[in-house]
Amino acid sequence: MKTLGKIALGLLAALVVVIGCAVAWTWQPDRPPGDLTARWAPAPSQFLDLAGMHVHFRDEGPRDDPLPLVLLHGTSASLHTWDGWVAALKDRKRVIRVDLPGFGLTGPSPDGNYTIDAYTGFVLAFLDALQVRHFIVAGNSLGGNVAWQLAVSEPSRVERLILVDAGGYPFTPASMPLGFRVARTPGLNQLMGHILPRSLIESSVRNVYGDPSRVTPAVVDRYFELTLREGNRDALGKRFQQTDLGVFAERIKTIRQPTLILWGGRDRLIPPDNARRFAQDIAGSKLVVFDDLGHVPHEEDPARTVAAVKSFLGV
């Protein structure tokens, strides 16, 4: 019995050591935005003080463009997700993109409000600060939900609408990124505020690509490091707590702007059935499905997806 007791104590001690090493290996405290700026906010990045936030944005292309294109990213992404589109468009279009509150270098909202209405108000205040009155808006996922809400609430300002795997209707994911599942789970999301394996971020990004082999170490670095921006992990948990899928879906039928709908046929987060529902509810809209792409087709294959945008915009 004594021998068994010693073995049990030895195994317990070994387990404690293993757990301790795992915690030490994955321990990731918040990073101050200043520690991330050099890598993720070189020129042409700018910052604007707005609503208690130091808002990170980029404004590129011809300044005399009467209808700038405004790009809104999705949950846990950043303005960098649009790099490929901007490179292809900025010679002929003014393109404005911004890190939404709770994400990227902008970081958390002081009031902790991450509802769609709050995001819509933020984007309008941001564009007012840039003195942009009329615009075209494109958005992916969460950003797509905000984009069409802008089209509904400000029809005199939004001239055209581009939806990329957009939120708006209730949906049941075929597969949810592991990071999202952790952020939605009480207790685990608190732990995520201190412990964040890079592998969890890599798994989550690979989950939203149609072809996971397209996910490079540089892409994982970006998502990982910007998730660690001070306050972003806490904001993500609050964002999920405030999510009410499909609560404003009936408004979609009131959209009258010319609308382009782009969707990844392998989107396992927001199913392609939602794309067809957008196309049915928005009169005169055009739907383009990329059969081999996932939830972020603009990032996964910018050249092919932006070609449809160029055709839609006539540039």
Backbone hydrogen bonds in HBPLUS format (Angstrom, degrees):
<---DONOR---> <-ACCEPTOR-->    atom                        ^
c    i                          cat <-CA-CA->   ^        H-A-AA   ^      H-
h    n   atom  resd res      DA  || num        DHA   H-A  angle D-A-AA Bond
n    s   type  num  typ     dist DA aas  dist angle  dist       angle   num
A0005-GLY N   A0001-MET O   2.83 MM   4  6.10 153.4  1.90 149.2 157.1     1
A0006-LYS N   A0002-LYS O   2.89 MM   4  6.19 153.3  1.97 147.2 154.0     2
A0007-ILE N   A0003-THR O   2.93 MM   4  6.22 154.5  1.99 147.6 154.9     3
A0008-ALA N   A0004-LEU O   2.87 MM   4  6.10 159.5  1.91 148.7 154.3     4
A0009-LEU N   A0005-GLY O   2.91 MM   4  6.13 160.4  1.95 147.7 153.0     5
A0010-GLY N   A0006-LYS O   2.85 MM   4  6.02 151.9  1.93 143.2 151.7     6
A0011-LEU N   A0007-ILE O   2.83 MM   4  6.12 156.9  1.88 151.2 157.1     7
A0012-LEU N   A0008-ALA O   2.88 MM   4  6.09 157.9  1.93 148.0 154.5     8
A0013-ALA N   A0009-LEU O   2.86 MM   4  6.06 159.3  1.90 147.4 152.9     9
A0014-ALA N   A0010-GLY O   2.90 MM   4  6.13 155.4  1.96 144.7 151.9    10
A0015-LEU N   A0011-LEU O   2.85 MM   4  6.09 152.3  1.93 146.3 154.0    11
A0016-VAL N   A0012-LEU O   2.92 MM   4  6.20 157.8  1.97 150.4 156.1    12
A0017-VAL N   A0013-ALA O   2.98 MM   4  6.24 156.1  2.03 146.4 152.8    13
A0018-VAL N   A0014-ALA O   2.91 MM   4  6.18 157.5  1.96 148.3 154.3    14
A0019-ILE N   A0015-LEU O   2.85 MM   4  6.09 167.7  1.87 155.9 158.9    15
A0020-GLY N   A0016-VAL O   2.81 MM   4  5.93 159.6  1.85 146.8 153.5    16
A0021-CYS N   A0017-VAL O   2.85 MM   4  6.06 154.2  1.91 147.5 154.5    17
A0022-ALA N   A0018-VAL O   2.89 MM   4  6.14 154.5  1.95 147.5 154.9    18
A0023-VAL N   A0019-ILE O   2.87 MM   4  6.12 161.7  1.90 154.9 159.3    19
A0024-ALA N   A0020-GLY O   2.92 MM   4  6.09 163.9  1.95 146.6 151.6    20
A0025-TRP N   A0021-CYS O   2.82 MM   4  5.93 150.7  1.90 144.4 152.8    21
A0026-THR N   A0022-ALA O   3.01 MM   4  6.17 147.6  2.12 145.0 152.5    22
A0027-TRP N   A0023-VAL O   2.81 MM   4  5.63 114.7  2.24 145.6 160.0    23
A0196-LEU N   A0026-THR O   2.96 MM 170  5.60 154.7  2.02 165.1 157.4    24
A0028-GLN N   A0194-HIS O   2.71 MM 166  5.49 164.6  1.73 149.7 154.7    25
A0031-ARG N   A0228-LEU O   2.82 MM 197  5.71 163.1  1.85 153.0 152.7    26
A0230-GLU N   A0031-ARG O   2.87 MM 199  5.16 146.4  1.98 152.1 143.5    27
A0035-ASP N   A0032-PRO O   2.93 MM   3  5.57 146.8  2.04 119.2 127.8    28
A0036-LEU N   A0033-PRO O   2.97 MM   3  5.25 150.8  2.05 108.6 117.8    29
A0037-THR N   A0033-PRO O   3.08 MM   4  6.16 129.8  2.34 151.9 165.9    30
A0040-TRP N   A0036-LEU O   3.03 MM   4  6.09 168.0  2.05 160.2 164.0    31
A0041-ALA N   A0037-THR O   2.73 MM   4  4.88 138.5  1.90 146.2 144.4    32
A0045-SER N   A0042-PRO O   2.86 MM   3  5.64 163.8  1.88 129.2 131.0    33
A0046-GLN N   A0057-PHE O   2.82 MM  11  5.45 154.2  1.88 165.8 170.4    34
A0057-PHE N   A0046-GLN O   2.99 MM  11  5.45 163.5  2.02 149.4 151.5    35
A0048-LEU N   A0055-VAL O   2.87 MM   7  4.96 144.7  1.99 131.2 142.8    36
A0055-VAL N   A0048-LEU O   2.73 MM   7  4.96 147.1  1.84 153.3 143.6    37
A0050-LEU N   A0053-MET O   2.85 MM   3  5.26 161.9  1.88 152.8 158.8    38
A0053-MET N   A0050-LEU O   2.83 MM   3  5.26 156.1  1.89 117.2 125.4    39
A0099-ASP N   A0056-HIS O   2.97 MM  43  5.63 169.0  1.98 162.7 163.4    40
A0058-ARG N   A0097-ARG O   2.94 MM  39  5.46 157.8  1.99 153.7 157.5    41
A0097-ARG N   A0058-ARG O   2.97 MM  39  5.46 161.6  2.00 156.9 162.7    42
A0060-GLU N   A0095-VAL O   2.93 MM  35  5.28 169.9  1.94 152.7 151.7    43
A0095-VAL N   A0060-GLU O   2.67 MM  35  5.28 156.2  1.72 149.8 158.6    44
A0065-ASP N   A0062-PRO O   3.31 MM   3  5.73 162.7  2.34 114.7 115.8    45
A0136-ILE N   A0068-PRO O   2.88 MM  68  6.14 169.3  1.90 164.0 166.3    46
A0069-LEU N   A0094-ARG O   2.85 MM  25  6.24 165.5  1.87 163.1 164.6    47
A0096-ILE N   A0069-LEU O   2.83 MM  27  6.12 165.2  1.85 156.8 161.6    48
A0070-VAL N   A0136-ILE O   2.77 MM  66  6.08 167.4  1.79 159.4 162.7    49
A0138-ALA N   A0070-VAL O   2.82 MM  68  6.13 163.7  1.85 173.5 175.6    50
A0071-LEU N   A0096-ILE O   2.86 MM  25  6.25 158.9  1.90 160.3 167.0    51
A0072-LEU N   A0138-ALA O   2.87 MM  66  6.22 150.7  1.96 148.4 158.2    52
A0140-ASN N   A0072-LEU O   3.06 MM  68  6.51 154.0  2.12 166.6 173.6    53
A0077-ALA N   A0074-GLY O   3.13 MM   3  5.50 160.5  2.17 130.3 130.4    54
A0081-THR N   A0078-SER O   3.10 MM   3  5.92 168.2  2.12 124.2 127.3    55
A0082-TRP N   A0079-LEU O   3.24 MM   3  6.02 169.7  2.25 119.8 122.8    56
A0083-ASP N   A0080-HIS O   3.07 MM   3  5.31 166.1  2.09 120.2 119.5    57
A0086-VAL N   A0082-TRP O   3.00 MM   4  6.19 170.7  2.01 169.1 172.0    58
A0087-ALA N   A0083-ASP O   3.03 MM   4  6.21 164.4  2.05 153.5 157.4    59
A0088-ALA N   A0084-GLY O   3.29 MM   4  6.48 146.0  2.42 140.1 148.1    60
A0088-ALA N   A0085-TRP O   3.09 MM   3  5.24 124.5  2.41  98.2 112.2    61
A0089-LEU N   A0085-TRP O   3.01 MM   4  6.16 129.1  2.28 145.2 159.6    62
A0089-LEU N   A0086-VAL O   3.12 MM   3  5.09 137.0  2.31  98.4 110.5    63
A0090-LYS N   A0086-VAL O   2.89 MM   4  5.51 162.9  1.92 160.5 159.0    64
A0092-ARG N   A0089-LEU O   2.95 MM   3  5.85 153.8  2.02 128.9 135.2    65
A0093-LYS N   A0089-LEU O   2.81 MM   4  5.60 147.8  1.91 152.4 158.9    66
A0103-PHE N   A0100-LEU O   3.07 MM   3  5.73 149.8  2.16 148.6 150.2    67
A0102-GLY N   A0107-GLY O   2.63 MM   5  4.62 172.6  1.63 120.5 120.0    68
A0107-GLY N   A0103-PHE O   3.36 MM   4  5.27 159.1  2.41 128.1 131.4    69
A0112-GLY N   A0109-SER O   3.05 MM   3  5.23 158.8  2.09 110.4 117.2    70
A0119-TYR N   A0115-THR O   3.05 MM   4  6.43 157.4  2.10 150.9 156.7    71
A0120-THR N   A0116-ILE O   2.88 MM   4  6.10 157.8  1.93 152.8 159.2    72
A0121-GLY N   A0117-ASP O   2.99 MM   4  6.19 161.6  2.02 147.2 151.7    73
A0122-PHE N   A0118-ALA O   2.93 MM   4  6.14 151.4  2.01 144.5 152.8    74
A0123-VAL N   A0119-TYR O   2.98 MM   4  6.24 166.1  2.00 154.4 156.2    75
A0124-LEU N   A0120-THR O   3.14 MM   4  6.38 163.8  2.16 150.9 155.0    76
A0125-ALA N   A0121-GLY O   2.98 MM   4  6.16 159.4  2.03 147.3 153.2    77
A0126-PHE N   A0122-PHE O   2.83 MM   4  6.04 156.7  1.89 154.3 161.5    78
A0127-LEU N   A0123-VAL O   2.93 MM   4  6.16 163.8  1.96 152.4 155.8    79
A0128-ASP N   A0124-LEU O   2.89 MM   4  6.05 150.3  1.98 144.7 153.6    80
A0129-ALA N   A0125-ALA O   2.98 MM   4  6.20 149.6  2.08 141.7 149.4    81
A0130-LEU N   A0126-PHE O   3.17 MM   4  6.54 135.4  2.37 137.6 149.6    82
A0130-LEU N   A0127-LEU O   3.12 MM   3  4.96 126.3  2.42  90.4 104.5    83
A0132-VAL N   A0127-LEU O   2.87 MM   5  5.18 176.9  1.87 153.0 152.2    84
A0131-GLN N   A0128-ASP O   2.93 MM   3  4.75 152.2  2.01  98.9 107.4    85
A0135-PHE N   A0157-ARG O   2.92 MM  22  6.26 159.8  1.96 164.8 165.5    86
A0159-GLU N   A0135-PHE O   2.87 MM  24  5.94 164.9  1.90 153.4 158.5    87
A0137-VAL N   A0160-ARG O   3.17 MM  23  6.53 164.7  2.20 151.6 150.3    88
A0162-ILE N   A0137-VAL O   2.92 MM  25  6.27 152.0  1.99 151.7 153.6    89
A0139-GLY N   A0162-ILE O   3.05 MM  23  6.56 148.6  2.15 159.0 166.1    90
A0164-VAL N   A0139-GLY O   2.90 MM  25  5.91 161.0  1.94 163.0 158.2    91
A0143-GLY N   A0140-ASN O   2.81 MM   3  4.80 125.5  2.11 147.4 131.3    92
A0141-SER N   A0164-VAL O   3.16 MM  23  6.65 144.7  2.29 150.6 159.5    93
A0141-SER N   A0165-ASP O   3.04 MM  24  5.36 130.8  2.29 102.1 115.4    94
A0144-GLY N   A0141-SER O   2.99 MM   3  4.96 123.7  2.31  95.6 110.7    95
A0145-ASN N   A0141-SER O   3.03 MM   4  6.43 149.0  2.13 150.7 159.0    96
A0167-GLY N   A0141-SER O   3.00 MM  26  4.94 157.9  2.05 122.4 115.2    97
A0145-ASN N   A0142-LEU O   3.07 MM   3  5.10 118.5  2.47  96.0 111.0    98
A0146-VAL N   A0142-LEU O   3.02 MM   4  6.40 157.4  2.07 152.2 158.2    99
A0147-ALA N   A0143-GLY O   2.85 MM   4  6.01 150.5  1.94 139.2 148.2   100
A0148-TRP N   A0144-GLY O   3.04 MM   4  6.32 166.2  2.06 154.0 154.3   101
A0149-GLN N   A0145-ASN O   3.14 MM   4  6.27 149.4  2.24 140.7 149.7   102
A0150-LEU N   A0146-VAL O   2.93 MM   4  6.21 148.1  2.04 148.5 156.8   103
A0151-ALA N   A0147-ALA O   3.06 MM   4  6.43 151.8  2.14 144.2 152.1   104
A0152-VAL N   A0148-TRP O   2.98 MM   4  6.23 145.8  2.10 142.0 150.5   105
A0153-SER N   A0149-GLN O   2.86 MM   4  6.04 166.1  1.88 151.9 155.8   106
A0154-GLU N   A0150-LEU O   2.77 MM   4  5.50 151.2  1.85 147.6 153.8   107
A0157-ARG N   A0154-GLU O   2.99 MM   3  5.47 155.7  2.05 115.6 123.2   108
A0158-VAL N   A0154-GLU O   3.09 MM   4  6.29 158.4  2.14 162.9 169.7   109
A0161-LEU N   A0258-PRO O   3.04 MM  97  6.33 160.7  2.07 161.2 163.7   110
A0260-LEU N   A0161-LEU O   2.90 MM  99  6.39 156.7  1.96 155.9 162.0   111
A0163-LEU N   A0260-LEU O   2.85 MM  97  6.29 161.1  1.89 163.8 169.5   112
A0262-LEU N   A0163-LEU O   2.76 MM  99  6.08 169.9  1.77 170.4 173.9   113
A0165-ASP N   A0262-LEU O   2.99 MM  97  6.47 153.0  2.07 166.3 164.3   114
A0174-ALA N   A0268-ARG O   2.83 MM  94  4.93 132.6  2.06 137.8 151.7   115
A0175-SER N   A0268-ARG O   2.99 MM  93  5.32 156.8  2.04 143.1 139.1   116
A0180-PHE N   A0177-PRO O   3.01 MM   3  5.36 124.2  2.33 106.3 119.8   117
A0181-ARG N   A0177-PRO O   3.10 MM   4  6.50 156.3  2.15 152.8 160.0   118
A0182-VAL N   A0178-LEU O   2.96 MM   4  6.26 158.8  2.01 155.2 160.4   119
A0183-ALA N   A0179-GLY O   2.99 MM   4  6.15 160.1  2.03 143.4 149.1   120
A0184-ARG N   A0180-PHE O   3.00 MM   4  6.15 134.2  2.22 142.8 154.0   121
A0185-THR N   A0182-VAL O   3.12 MM   3  5.26 155.8  2.18 106.1 113.6   122
A0189-ASN N   A0185-THR O   2.91 MM   4  5.78 153.8  1.98 171.5 173.3   123
A0190-GLN N   A0187-GLY O   3.16 MM   3  5.11 127.4  2.46  92.8 106.4   124
A0191-LEU N   A0187-GLY O   3.08 MM   4  6.41 153.1  2.16 145.6 152.7   125
A0192-MET N   A0188-LEU O   2.85 MM   4  6.12 147.3  1.96 146.8 156.5   126
A0193-GLY N   A0190-GLN O   3.12 MM   3  5.34 144.7  2.25  99.5 109.7   127
A0194-HIS N   A0191-LEU O   2.95 MM   3  5.65 166.7  1.97 120.3 124.5   128
A0195-ILE N   A0191-LEU O   2.90 MM   4  6.01 160.8  1.93 156.0 162.2   129
A0200-LEU N   A0197-PRO O   3.00 MM   3  5.39 139.4  2.17 107.1 117.4   130
A0202-GLU N   A0198-ARG O   2.95 MM   4  6.29 162.7  1.98 153.7 159.1   131
A0203-SER N   A0199-SER O   2.89 MM   4  6.00 162.2  1.92 145.5 150.0   132
A0204-SER N   A0200-LEU O   3.06 MM   4  6.22 152.3  2.14 139.9 147.4   133
A0205-VAL N   A0201-ILE O   2.94 MM   4  6.21 160.2  1.98 157.0 161.2   134
A0206-ARG N   A0202-GLU O   2.96 MM   4  6.11 167.1  1.98 154.1 158.0   135
A0207-ASN N   A0203-SER O   3.03 MM   4  6.11 139.6  2.19 137.2 147.9   136
A0208-VAL N   A0205-VAL O   3.13 MM   3  5.47 136.8  2.32 104.7 115.2   137
A0209-TYR N   A0206-ARG O   3.37 MM   3  5.34 157.4  2.43 100.0 106.5   138
A0295-HIS N   A0208-VAL O   2.80 MM  87  5.12 132.5  2.02 136.2 151.5   139
A0214-ARG N   A0211-ASP O   2.94 MM   3  5.88 171.2  1.95 132.7 135.7   140
A0215-VAL N   A0212-PRO O   3.05 MM   3  5.55 164.4  2.07 115.4 120.5   141
A0219-VAL N   A0216-THR O   3.09 MM   3  5.24 121.5  2.44 100.7 114.6   142
A0220-VAL N   A0216-THR O   3.12 MM   4  6.50 161.8  2.16 155.1 159.7   143
A0221-ASP N   A0217-PRO O   2.88 MM   4  6.08 158.3  1.92 148.2 154.4   144
A0222-ARG N   A0218-ALA O   3.12 MM   4  6.36 155.4  2.18 143.5 148.8   145
A0223-TYR N   A0219-VAL O   3.17 MM   4  6.51 169.6  2.18 157.2 157.8   146
A0224-PHE N   A0220-VAL O   2.84 MM   4  5.91 165.0  1.86 156.8 161.9   147
A0225-GLU N   A0221-ASP O   2.86 MM   4  5.90 174.7  1.86 154.6 156.5   148
A0226-LEU N   A0222-ARG O   3.08 MM   4  6.05 163.0  2.11 149.2 154.3   149
A0227-THR N   A0223-TYR O   3.03 MM   4  6.00 137.5  2.22 137.0 147.4   150
A0228-LEU N   A0224-PHE O   3.27 MM   4  6.58 139.8  2.45 140.9 150.8   151
A0228-LEU N   A0225-GLU O   3.16 MM   3  5.17 127.9  2.45  92.3 105.5   152
A0229-ARG N   A0226-LEU O   3.29 MM   3  5.11 156.8  2.34  94.6 101.5   153
A0232-ASN N   A0229-ARG O   2.94 MM   3  5.70 169.7  1.95 149.0 152.0   154
A0235-ALA N   A0231-GLY O   3.03 MM   4  6.16 155.4  2.09 147.3 154.9   155
A0236-LEU N   A0232-ASN O   2.93 MM   4  6.13 148.5  2.03 146.4 153.9   156
A0237-GLY N   A0233-ARG O   3.31 MM   4  6.62 158.9  2.36 145.6 149.4   157
A0238-LYS N   A0234-ASP O   3.15 MM   4  6.50 158.5  2.20 148.1 153.9   158
A0239-ARG N   A0235-ALA O   2.80 MM   4  6.02 152.6  1.87 149.7 158.1   159
A0240-PHE N   A0236-LEU O   3.08 MM   4  6.39 158.7  2.13 152.2 155.7   160
A0241-GLN N   A0237-GLY O   3.10 MM   4  6.37 151.3  2.19 142.8 151.1   161
A0242-GLN N   A0238-LYS O   3.04 MM   4  6.25 137.7  2.22 144.9 155.6   162
A0242-GLN N   A0239-ARG O   3.18 MM   3  5.21 130.9  2.43  95.3 108.0   163
A0243-THR N   A0240-PHE O   3.28 MM   3  5.09 162.7  2.31  99.7 104.9   164
A0247-VAL N   A0244-ASP O   3.31 MM   3  5.90 161.5  2.34 139.3 136.1   165
A0249-ALA N   A0246-GLY O   3.20 MM   3  4.93 171.7  2.21 107.5 108.6   166
A0251-ARG N   A0248-PHE O   2.94 MM   3  5.74 156.1  1.99 125.9 132.6   167
A0252-ILE N   A0249-ALA O   3.06 MM   3  5.64 155.7  2.12 116.5 123.1   168
A0254-THR N   A0251-ARG O   2.92 MM   3  5.49 158.8  1.96 117.0 124.1   169
A0255-ILE N   A0252-ILE O   3.14 MM   3  5.64 170.5  2.15 118.2 120.9   170
A0286-LYS N   A0259-THR O   2.96 MM  27  6.41 157.8  2.01 156.5 163.1   171
A0261-ILE N   A0286-LYS O   2.72 MM  25  5.95 164.2  1.75 171.6 171.8   172
A0288-VAL N   A0261-ILE O   2.80 MM  27  6.17 160.4  1.83 170.6 177.0   173
A0263-TRP N   A0288-VAL O   3.04 MM  25  6.48 144.7  2.17 157.5 161.7   174
A0290-PHE N   A0263-TRP O   2.83 MM  27  6.19 165.5  1.85 167.8 172.5   175
A0267-ASP N   A0264-GLY O   3.05 MM   3  5.23 150.3  2.14 119.2 116.6   176
A0265-GLY N   A0290-PHE O   2.78 MM  25  5.50 172.5  1.78 126.7 129.1   177
A0266-ARG N   A0293-LEU O   2.73 MM  27  5.47 155.0  1.79 173.2 167.0   178
A0274-ASN N   A0271-PRO O   2.93 MM   3  5.86 155.3  1.99 127.6 132.3   179
A0275-ALA N   A0272-PRO O   2.89 MM   3  5.06 130.0  2.14 101.8 115.7   180
A0276-ARG N   A0272-PRO O   3.31 MM   4  6.79 153.6  2.39 152.3 157.7   181
A0277-ARG N   A0273-ASP O   3.07 MM   4  6.37 141.0  2.23 139.2 150.4   182
A0278-PHE N   A0274-ASN O   2.96 MM   4  6.25 155.2  2.02 147.4 152.7   183
A0279-ALA N   A0275-ALA O   2.99 MM   4  6.29 163.7  2.02 150.5 155.0   184
A0280-GLN N   A0276-ARG O   2.96 MM   4  6.11 145.0  2.09 137.2 146.2   185
A0281-ASP N   A0277-ARG O   2.96 MM   4  6.11 154.5  2.02 148.2 154.7   186
A0282-ILE N   A0278-PHE O   2.90 MM   4  5.95 144.4  2.02 156.0 163.5   187
A0285-SER N   A0282-ILE O   3.17 MM   3  5.68 158.8  2.21 139.0 136.9   188
A0293-LEU N   A0290-PHE O   3.10 MM   3  5.63 168.3  2.11 123.1 126.9   189
A0299-GLU N   A0296-VAL O   2.99 MM   3  5.51 140.0  2.16 113.9 124.3   190
A0300-GLU N   A0296-VAL O   2.95 MM   4  6.14 160.9  1.99 155.6 162.0   191
A0301-ASP N   A0297-PRO O   2.96 MM   4  5.75 165.6  1.98 142.6 146.2   192
A0305-THR N   A0301-ASP O   3.23 MM   4  6.39 168.7  2.24 158.7 162.2   193
A0306-VAL N   A0302-PRO O   2.86 MM   4  5.74 161.4  1.90 149.5 155.0   194
A0308-ALA N   A0305-THR O   3.19 MM   3  5.56 130.8  2.44 104.4 115.0   195
A0310-LYS N   A0306-VAL O   2.82 MM   4  6.10 160.6  1.85 155.2 159.0   196
A0311-SER N   A0307-ALA O   3.15 MM   4  6.35 158.6  2.19 142.8 148.0   197
A0312-PHE N   A0308-ALA O   3.05 MM   4  6.22 157.0  2.10 141.5 147.8   198
A0313-LEU N   A0309-VAL O   2.88 MM   4  6.09 155.2  1.94 155.6 162.0   199
A0314-GLY N   A0310-LYS O   2.75 MM   4  5.67 125.4  2.05 140.3 154.5   200
A0315-VAL N   A0310-LYS O   3.08 MM   5  5.14 154.3  2.15 137.3 143.4   201
